[in-house]
Amino acid sequence: MSSHTKHEMGNVRSQAGSCEFSPLPVPKAVIGQLLDEADPSLYVMSSEPWRFMLFAGEGRQLYLEAVRQSYPPHLADRYGDWATYQYTEAIPAHLVVVAPFAAREDQSLPAKAWSRRFSLLAAEKGLHAVWKMNDYQHHPVFMNLMGLTPEEKVLGVFHIGYGDQPAFRHVDYGRPASELMTVYDHLV
């Protein structure tokens, strides 16, 4: 990547969506603890569990290649330098969430609910966890380079890293569920 491009993107901080990441690596143990605490089994309706692929450190290059090779040529030419910087330097870790394709039910809603829980737990640890669902994640080239089988599908990818600003700043909690409760404790 040219130094001019690097200068334009910033040398120390980077953005994925609306989050800024620090270059500090995220320990595998921290991500493993988040997976255990978020407990995807609470959201999965099928008996087959989801699995997770973590790309950190030099492993981010593998993730980049799978993304880049699934881009159409005109996008690869246009965004190649940007993607290289984002996926191998700016974002410390990529967590790919994989589900069995044969599952009868649509897993997008459970994935959305679980990803919100994971993000909130990550924020408690000072991490930003940005959930992304993109077309390239279903591209046959991406699937092949990631080593996925036709019986699997990518539900989404978390881009994970530490940030200067508290992670809770970006979290929209909405209304407390207790405010949505109607109590019937007597006859009208």
Sequence and secondary structure as in RCSB ss.txt:
>XXXX:A:sequence
MSSHTKHEMGNVRSQAGSCEFSPLPVPKAVIGQLLDEADPSLYVMSSEPWRFMLFAGEGRQLYLEAVRQSYPPHL
ADRYGDWATYQYTEAIPAHLVVVAPFAAREDQSLPAKAWSRRFSLLAAEKGLHAVWKMNDYQHHPVFMNLMGLTP
EEKVLGVFHIGYGDQPAFRHVDYGRPASELMTVYDHLV
>XXXX:A:secstr
  HHHHHHH SS EEETTEEE S    HHHHHHHHHHH GGGT  SSS  EEEEEEGGGHHHHHHHHHHHS HHH
HHHHHHHHHHIIIII SEEEEEEEETT SS  HHHHHHHHHHHHHHHHHTTEEEEEE  GGGG HHHHHHTT  T
TEEEEEEEEEEE SS GGGG    S GGGG     S  
